[in-house]
């Protein structure tokens, strides 16, 4: 009887964690358009003053809960986490490589909320 109760508690705790993470991922996913606007404004130098502080607090809060932005020029192309929107060939790469990040990707824990949208250079 005691072993059954211990197993029940473990299952309930695991189900609670799964539900919590799904809810947090849903909130983070709904905020991706806002984060895209903040990212573009920062790239173009339009993010300043109090809005910059608000954007930084929003990003820091989401990171604290597990949201990670990813995608860097020069990283190897991985179809599991990247979506190739453009392809080119290059003598300068030995493996398929992300040459331009058109839109950053976001991951919540191990779950990809949105793949990074990239331009890819393939070896000749």
N, C-alpha and C positions, 0 to 999 in steps of 0.2 A: 504494500500500500504506500509506503514512504517513497519507494523508487518511482512509483507512478506519479506521485505528487511532484517530485523533483523534475521528472521529464515534462510534466504539464507546465511547470513554472518556466523551464527553459524554453519551451515552445511559445508560450505567451510572451516572454521577454523578446525572443527573436522576431515574432510577428509584430510586436510593438515597434521594434527598431526598423523593420522593413517599412511599416506604414509611415513612421516619422521621416525616414529618408525619402520616400516617395513624395510626401507632402513638401518637403524642403526643395527637392529637385523640381517639382511643379512650379513653386514660387520663383525659383531661380530661372527656370525656362521662360516664364512669362515676362521676366525682366530683361531678357536678352536684347530686344529692340532698344530699350533705354540704354543698356550698356554699349550697344553699337553706336548710338548717337553720341554718347560721352567719349568713346574711343575716337570717333571721327573728329569731333570738336577738338580733342586734345591734339590729334595729328595736325590739324589745320591752324592751331594756335588760337582757337576761339574760346577756349575754356580758361576763364580767369575769374578773379574775385571770389565772391561767396559761392558761386556755382562750382568752382573748382574744389572748394572745401567740401561741399555737399557730395559731389561726385566721388571724391576720395573716400569719404565716410561710407557711402553706399558700396563701393567696391571692396573696401576693407571688411565690412560687415558680411558681405556675401562670401568673401574668401575665408573668413573665420568659420562659416558654416560648411565650407568644403567646395565652393565653386572655384574652378581654375580656368583661366584663359590660356590658350596655347596656340602655337603656330609661329614659327620663326623662319625667316629666309635662310636657306642653306641646309635645313634639316632634310633627312631622307624622306621621300614620299611613302606614306603608309596608308593604303586604302581603307584601313579600319578606322582611321582618325582624320583623314583628309579627303576632301572632295575636289577632284581635278576639274577646273573649269576651262583651262587652256593648256595646250601641250606644245612644246617646241623641242628641237634636237640641239644638242650642244656637244662639242668636243671637250669641254671643260669639266664634265661630270662623268663619273664611272657608274653611278647608280641613279635611278630616277630621284630627282632632287626638287624640293620646293624652292622656286626662284622668286616668287612674290606671294605674299599673303593678302588675298583680296578681301577676306573677312575672317577674323580670328575664330577659332573653335572654342567651345566651352565644354568642360567635363565637370561632373559632380561626383566626387569620389572616383570610382572606376567607370561610371556610366557616362558615355558621350551624349551630351544634350544636343550639340550641333557640331558636325565636323568642320574643321577649318577649310575654307574655300580658297584654293590655291592655283597658281600657275606652276606647271611642272616642266622641267627640262629632262629629257630622256637622253641617254648616251647614244652617240652615232652608231 
